[in-house]
């Protein structure tokens, strides 16, 4: 009896759609960011054995510096912090996934409004005195006893038109000026 073996082409066990899923490529040697404390507030940054800058960074700048470097490497990165007392903290950080071409566009940042300043001046105040600045929303009339009552809706947004009052808190000096 003669048995023959037939060679069959092996098919991979992974489905074809798995090839379309992006994978994180981990280099054989991870990039390394080393932050060494030189004082309570400053650290020296070393990237892959090379000192990053001539001047140390402050602890407030750690997040921005490490985020920028990990994004620049575009691969998982070992980050180590060595404190003055000998303690060491280490972690491996991965950069954010690249933006999908099918993702909706990010909303544009709202433009920053340039302030449009108006100036109101008056004389007769005591030097250094607090002067209240108020926008007149509306006028009310006093009743037969001389009492006035004003109601303001908390949800009302005051419009900058009409008049502005400057009121000296010590001198009582009052200046009412129109808004042009």
Secondary structure, DSSP 4 states (H G I P E B T S, - for coil): --------PPPPSS-GGGGGS--PPPPSS-EEEEEEESSSSEEEEEETTEE--SSPEEGGGHHHHHHHHHHHHTS-EEEEEE-TTS-EEEEEE-PPPPPPTTSPPPPPPPPPPPP---------PPTT--EEEEE--------TTS-------TTPPPPS-SEEEEEETTT--EEEEE--
